[in-house]
Amino acid sequence: MGNAHSLGECHEHVHGVVSGGLFESQIFRDGVKTPMTRVGVTALPIPDLEAAVKDLITRDAVTIPPYPGVAMKLQRLVAGGNYGMNDLAKTAMSDPVVTGFLLRAANSPAYRGSAKITSVSDAVMRIGGSDVVRIAIAASMGAEAGKKGVLAALRRRVWKESLISAVVSFQLATARKLNAQEGFVCGLLHDIGRVVAVSSLEVLLAQKRDGRVWAEGEWMAFVDRFHVELGTLTAKKWALSDVLQEVISAHHAQGGGQVKTGKPLVDVVAASDAVVTMLVAEAAVTLEMLTKVPGITAAEASALFNAIPGIGPFIASMDEATPAQAGPPAPSQVAPPPKPPDNAAKANFPITLIRAGTTVDGRCYRAMRDGLTFILKERLAPGYLLRLQLRPPTTPAFEVHASVEGCSPDPDGFEIAAKLFALSGQARDRWIEVVGALGVADA
């Protein structure tokens, strides 16, 4: 992120957004979403690992997650239109993971009423049928997100980007007068091959006693070599609808700058990929940036811009419902992110991590235009999206969402490096004021 640019300004568009700075970004090469790698790390591909993955595919031995049967049953109930809230509650209660998600969601800031919800029936009534389906499908996918493993950080990133894609695809499908629920599911599942690839890689690394450590961008670039093929395989094993199978197999097929494929939901997901890349790369996304995304009209860009304030709370509530497995984290084979850049400024103000029903106090001691570093009395796993209240001396208290990029022990607890996510409105203005008062050069 160049020093001469304002917060959220786009620096380059190549079927997406390229952004330098503290946190790793992504670019589109030949229509495929590919993270940029850092200088000085091992180059791809590694033939032995690639051959091992291909062998798994040939032997039909890849690690495929369980079919989200309850979530899909809920979707069919709602799509059919002939259902009652008791039908939804009864179906949801047959899956404890879905049950837990619904209860957490019903008591989250997005849905919270005057009383705490403790039953699935009440949760379904508060949330509503359409959102019950979205949360249930996300819950089924999220069960994988909190698992331990040497690539846990990668798994969390895949989960988060799938959720963002689901929300963006929902908004685009709505704007195009398509089935919005179907758009949400297509966005959530179109990269299911990434989930399969990460799980299969962990199996291979364990079997071969392979302790290689790559940067997150390198792992993602390797995963994306296989994710369409693995996603198509998973879709067939799950017997997903023809539309979903087409989206999974064809969302990267429009190479050569082609934007429209003539397949409405494929086009929705392809466009959402570029928006997801932008939201992950930039702390704040402007309307002007969205209007430059290939395949998105000015009206669609406006609808997406208006939806941005709701994306952070939704992703954070889903992340909160998928905590990391108990106990110390497994050794990681994902290299830690780089240290903050020289343009970070010293800070000293209180912050609070906010969860449903609990809070954890901490202190921010470094700030930059797209992130902050703070001390907390709690270990946080990389990739989680947090809801934070900031209380700097120069502005009234305000809330932001930030993604954990790194967590390391500190004498006072744990040092957390976090990247701001989907800054908008008053929060964006106040953050600009905070970093400006601290003397951040490119604020």
C-alpha positions in Angstrom: 0.0 0.0 0.0 1.7 3.1 -1.3 2.4 6.0 1.0 0.7 8.4 -1.4 -2.7 6.7 -1.4 -5.7 7.1 0.9 -7.3 4.4 2.9 -9.1 1.9 0.7 -7.8 3.2 -2.6 -7.2 0.6 -5.2 -3.7 0.5 -6.6 -3.9 -1.9 -9.6 -6.6 -4.0 -11.2 -5.8 -7.2 -13.0 -9.1 -9.0 -13.0 -9.2 -8.1 -9.4 -7.0 -6.1 -7.0 -3.3 -6.1 -6.3 -2.3 -4.5 -3.0 1.1 -4.4 -1.3 1.9 -3.6 2.3 1.7 -5.5 5.6 -0.7 -8.3 4.5 -0.5 -10.7 1.6 -2.8 -10.0 -1.3 -4.1 -11.9 -4.3 -4.1 -11.4 -8.0 -5.9 -13.1 -10.9 -3.8 -15.0 -13.4 -5.6 -16.4 -16.3 -8.9 -16.0 -14.5 -7.7 -17.9 -11.4 -7.5 -16.4 -8.0 -3.8 -16.7 -7.0 -2.2 -15.2 -3.9 1.0 -13.3 -4.4 4.1 -14.9 -2.8 6.8 -13.1 -0.9 10.3 -12.7 -2.1 12.8 -15.3 -0.8 10.5 -18.3 -0.4 10.5 -21.6 -2.2 9.1 -21.4 -5.7 6.2 -23.5 -6.9 5.5 -26.2 -8.1 7.2 -28.9 -6.0 6.9 -32.0 -8.3 6.9 -34.6 -5.5 4.0 -33.1 -3.7 2.1 -32.4 -6.9 2.5 -36.0 -7.9 1.3 -37.2 -4.6 -1.9 -35.2 -4.8 -2.5 -36.5 -8.3 -2.0 -40.0 -7.1 -4.7 -39.4 -4.4 -7.1 -38.2 -7.1 -6.3 -41.2 -9.3 -6.9 -43.7 -6.5 -10.0 -41.9 -5.3 -8.4 -41.5 -1.9 -8.9 -37.8 -1.3 -10.3 -36.6 2.1 -13.9 -35.4 1.4 -15.9 -33.9 4.3 -19.3 -35.3 5.3 -22.2 -34.4 3.1 -24.2 -31.5 4.7 -27.4 -33.5 4.6 -29.4 -31.6 7.2 -28.5 -28.2 5.7 -29.6 -29.4 2.3 -32.8 -30.8 3.6 -33.6 -27.4 5.2 -32.9 -25.7 1.9 -35.3 -28.0 0.1 -38.0 -27.3 2.8 -37.7 -23.6 2.4 -37.4 -23.7 -1.4 -40.6 -25.8 -1.6 -42.5 -23.1 0.4 -44.7 -25.6 2.2 -43.2 -25.7 5.6 -43.7 -24.4 9.2 -41.2 -23.2 11.7 -41.6 -26.4 13.7 -40.6 -28.4 10.6 -37.4 -26.3 10.3 -36.7 -26.6 14.0 -37.2 -30.4 14.1 -34.9 -30.9 11.1 -32.2 -28.6 12.4 -32.1 -30.3 15.8 -31.0 -33.6 14.1 -27.6 -32.0 13.6 -25.8 -30.7 16.8 -23.5 -28.5 14.8 -26.4 -26.8 13.0 -28.2 -26.5 16.4 -25.2 -24.8 18.0 -24.8 -22.3 15.1 -28.5 -21.4 15.1 -28.5 -20.7 18.9 -25.3 -18.6 18.6 -26.7 -16.7 15.6 -30.0 -16.0 17.3 -28.2 -14.4 20.3 -25.7 -12.5 18.1 -25.9 -8.7 17.6 -27.5 -9.3 14.2 -30.6 -11.0 15.6 -30.6 -10.3 19.4 -33.9 -9.3 20.9 -34.9 -8.5 24.4 -34.4 -12.1 25.8 -31.8 -14.7 25.4 -32.7 -17.6 23.1 -32.2 -21.1 24.5 -34.3 -23.3 22.3 -33.9 -24.1 18.6 -37.6 -23.4 18.0 -37.3 -19.9 19.4 -34.0 -19.5 17.4 -35.8 -20.4 14.2 -38.6 -18.0 14.9 -36.2 -15.2 15.6 -34.0 -15.8 12.6 -36.5 -16.7 9.9 -36.6 -19.5 7.4 -34.3 -18.1 4.7 -31.5 -17.2 7.2 -31.9 -20.5 8.9 -30.9 -22.2 5.6 -27.9 -19.9 5.1 -26.7 -20.4 8.6 -27.2 -24.2 8.5 -25.2 -24.6 5.3 -22.4 -22.4 6.7 -22.5 -24.4 9.9 -22.0 -27.7 8.0 -19.0 -26.2 6.2 -17.7 -24.5 9.3 -17.3 -27.8 11.2 -14.1 -28.3 9.3 -12.8 -24.8 10.0 -11.9 -25.2 13.7 -10.1 -28.5 13.3 -6.4 -28.6 14.4 -3.7 -29.4 11.9 -0.5 -28.2 10.4 -2.5 -26.2 7.8 -5.2 -25.0 10.3 -4.5 -21.3 9.3 -5.1 -22.2 5.7 -8.3 -24.0 6.5 -9.6 -21.0 8.4 -8.8 -18.7 5.5 -10.6 -20.9 3.0 -13.6 -20.9 5.3 -13.6 -17.1 5.7 -13.3 -16.5 2.0 -16.1 -19.0 1.3 -18.4 -17.1 3.7 -17.6 -13.7 2.1 -18.3 -15.2 -1.3 -21.6 -16.5 -0.1 -22.7 -13.1 1.1 -21.5 -11.3 -2.0 -23.1 -13.9 -4.3 -26.3 -13.5 -2.4 -26.3 -9.8 -3.0 -25.4 -10.1 -6.7 -28.0 -12.8 -7.3 -30.6 -10.5 -5.6 -29.6 -7.6 -7.8 -29.9 -9.8 -10.9 -33.3 -11.1 -9.9 -32.0 -14.7 -9.5 -32.7 -17.0 -6.6 -30.7 -15.3 -3.8 -30.6 -18.5 -1.6 -29.2 -20.4 -4.5 -26.6 -17.7 -5.0 -25.6 -17.9 -1.4 -25.1 -21.7 -1.6 -23.2 -21.4 -4.9 -20.9 -18.8 -3.4 -20.3 -20.9 -0.2 -19.6 -24.2 -2.0 -17.9 -23.1 -5.3 -14.5 -23.5 -3.7 -15.2 -26.7 -1.8 -12.3 -28.2 -3.6 -10.0 -26.0 -1.5 -11.3 -27.6 1.6 -10.7 -31.0 0.2 -7.2 -30.0 -1.0 -6.2 -28.7 2.4 -7.4 -31.8 4.2 -5.7 -34.1 1.7 -2.5 -32.2 2.0 -2.4 -32.6 5.7 -2.8 -36.3 5.3 0.0 -36.5 2.8 2.3 -34.3 4.9 1.8 -36.6 7.9 2.2 -39.8 5.9 5.4 -38.6 4.3 6.8 -36.9 7.4 7.1 -33.8 5.3 7.8 -30.8 7.5 8.1 -28.1 4.8 7.0 -24.7 5.8 5.6 -22.4 3.2 4.1 -18.9 3.3 0.3 -18.9 3.2 0.3 -17.5 -0.3 2.4 -20.5 -1.5 0.1 -23.0 0.0 -2.9 -21.3 -1.5 -1.3 -21.2 -5.0 -0.6 -24.9 -4.7 -4.1 -25.7 -3.5 -5.6 -23.7 -6.3 -3.8 -25.9 -8.8 -6.2 -28.7 -7.9 -9.3 -27.1 -6.3 -11.6 -27.1 -9.3 -10.8 -30.8 -10.0 -11.3 -31.7 -6.4 -14.4 -29.6 -6.1 -16.0 -31.3 -9.1 -15.2 -34.7 -7.6 -16.8 -33.7 -4.3 -19.9 -32.3 -6.0 -20.4 -35.6 -7.8 -19.9 -37.7 -4.7 -22.4 -35.4 -2.8 -24.8 -35.6 -5.8 -25.2 -31.8 -5.7 -27.6 -30.2 -8.1 -26.6 -29.7 -11.8 -26.4 -25.9 -11.2 -24.0 -26.3 -8.2 -21.9 -28.8 -10.1 -21.7 -26.4 -13.1 -20.7 -23.5 -10.8 -18.0 -25.5 -9.1 -16.5 -26.8 -12.3 -16.8 -23.7 -14.5 -16.3 -20.6 -12.3 -12.7 -20.2 -13.5 -13.5 -21.2 -17.1 -14.0 -17.7 -18.5 -10.4 -17.0 -19.4 -9.1 -14.4 -21.8 -10.9 -11.5 -20.2 -14.4 -12.9 -20.9 -16.8 -11.8 -18.2 -20.1 -13.3 -19.3 -20.5 -17.0 -19.8 -24.2 -17.0 -20.4 -24.7 -19.1 -17.2 -26.2 -16.7 -14.7 -25.0 -18.2 -11.4 -21.5 -19.0 -12.8 -21.3 -15.4 -13.8 -22.4 -14.4 -10.3 -19.7 -16.5 -8.6 -17.0 -15.4 -11.0 -17.8 -11.8 -10.3 -18.0 -12.4 -6.5 -14.4 -13.9 -6.6 -13.1 -10.5 -7.7 -15.0 -8.7 -4.9 -13.8 -11.2 -2.3 -10.2 -10.7 -3.4 -10.7 -6.9 -2.9 -12.4 -7.3 0.5 -9.5 -9.5 1.7 -6.8 -7.3 0.3 -8.1 -3.9 1.3 -9.0 -2.7 4.8 -11.7 -0.5 3.2 -13.5 -0.9 -0.1 -14.9 2.1 -1.9 -17.8 2.4 -4.3 -15.4 3.5 -7.0 -13.3 0.4 -6.5 -16.4 -1.9 -6.9 -17.5 -0.2 -10.1 -14.1 -1.2 -11.7 -14.7 -4.9 -11.0 -15.2 -6.7 -14.4 -18.8 -7.9 -14.9 -20.4 -5.7 -12.3 -22.8 -2.9 -13.2 -22.9 0.4 -11.4 -26.2 -0.5 -9.8 -24.7 -3.8 -8.5 -21.6 -2.0 -7.2 -23.9 0.3 -5.3 -25.9 -2.6 -3.8 -22.6 -4.4 -2.8 -21.2 -1.2 -1.2 -24.4 -0.8 0.8 -24.1 -4.4 2.0 -20.5 -4.1 3.2 -21.3 -2.9 6.8 -23.2 -6.2 7.3 -20.5 -8.5 6.1 -18.1 -8.2 9.0 -20.8 -8.9 11.7 -22.0 -12.0 9.8 -18.5 -13.4 9.3 -17.5 -12.7 12.9 -20.6 -14.4 14.2 -19.9 -17.5 12.1 -16.2 -17.5 13.2 -17.3 -17.3 16.8 -19.4 -20.4 16.3 -16.5 -22.4 15.0 -13.8 -22.0 17.8 -10.5 -23.9 17.4 -10.4 -27.3 19.0 -9.5 -27.2 22.7 -5.9 -27.4 23.8 -2.7 -25.9 22.5 -2.5 -25.4 18.7 -0.8 -28.0 16.6 2.6 -27.1 15.1 2.0 -25.1 12.0 3.5 -25.5 8.5 2.2 -22.1 7.4 4.9 -19.5 7.8 4.0 -16.6 10.1 3.3 -13.2 8.4 5.9 -10.6 8.1 6.5 -8.0 10.8 4.5 -4.7 10.5 6.0 -2.2 8.1 8.0 0.8 9.0 5.0 3.1 8.6 3.3 1.6 11.7 3.0 4.0 14.6 3.3 3.5 18.3 -0.1 3.6 20.0 -1.4 3.2 23.6 -5.1 2.8 24.0 -7.5 0.2 25.4 -9.5 -2.2 23.2 -12.1 -4.9 23.9 -12.7 -8.1 22.1 -16.5 -8.5 22.0 -18.2 -11.9 21.7 -21.8 -13.0 22.4 -22.1 -12.7 26.2 -18.3 -12.2 26.9 -15.6 -9.6 26.5 -11.8 -9.6 26.8 -9.9 -6.4 27.4 -6.6 -5.6 25.9 -4.4 -2.7 24.7 -3.4 -1.6 21.3 0.3 -0.5 21.0 0.8 -0.3 17.2 -1.4 1.1 14.4 -1.1 1.3 10.7 -3.5 2.3 7.9 -4.8 -1.3 7.4 -4.3 -2.9 10.8 -3.2 -2.9 14.4 -1.2 -4.9 16.9 -2.5 -5.4 20.5 -1.9 -7.4 23.6 -4.7 -9.7 24.9 -4.8 -12.2 27.8 -6.0 -14.9 25.4 -4.5 -16.9 22.5 -6.3 -16.3 19.2 -5.9 -18.5 16.2 -4.8 -17.0 12.9 -7.6 -16.3 10.4 -10.4 -15.6 12.9 -12.4 -12.4 12.3 -12.8 -10.4 15.5 -15.3 -7.7 16.6 -13.2 -5.1 18.5 -14.2 -2.0 20.3 -11.4 0.7 20.1 -11.1 3.5 22.6 -8.4 5.9 21.3 -7.9 9.2 23.1 -8.6 11.2 19.9 -12.1 10.0 19.0 -15.2 8.5 20.6 -15.1 4.7 21.0 -16.0 2.8 17.9 -16.1 -0.8 16.7 -14.2 -2.5 13.8 -13.8 -6.0 12.5 -10.3 -7.4 12.1 -8.7 -10.7 11.0 -6.0 -12.3 13.1 -2.8 -12.5 11.1 -0.5 -13.7 13.8 -0.4 -14.5 17.5 2.7 -14.9 19.6 3.4 -15.2 23.4 4.1 -11.9 25.2 5.0 -11.3 28.9 1.5 -9.7 29.3 -0.4 -12.4 27.4 -0.3 -12.7 23.6 0.7 -10.2 20.9 -2.0 -10.2 18.2 -1.4 -8.8 14.7 -4.7 -8.1 13.0 -5.8 -6.7 9.6 -8.8 -4.5 9.5 -11.7 -5.9 7.5 -14.6 -4.1 5.6 -14.1 -0.7 7.2 -17.0 1.5 6.3 -18.9 4.6 7.3 -18.2 6.2 10.7 -15.7 3.5 11.7 -13.6 4.2 8.6 -13.6 7.9 9.2 -12.6 7.4 12.9 -9.8 5.0 12.0 -8.4 7.5 9.5 -8.5 10.1 12.3 -6.7 7.7 14.7 -3.9 6.8 12.4 -3.6 10.4 11.3 -3.2 11.7 14.8 -0.6 9.0 15.4 1.4 10.3 12.4 1.0 7.3 10.1 2.6 8.5 6.9 0.0 7.3 4.4 -3.1 7.9 6.5 
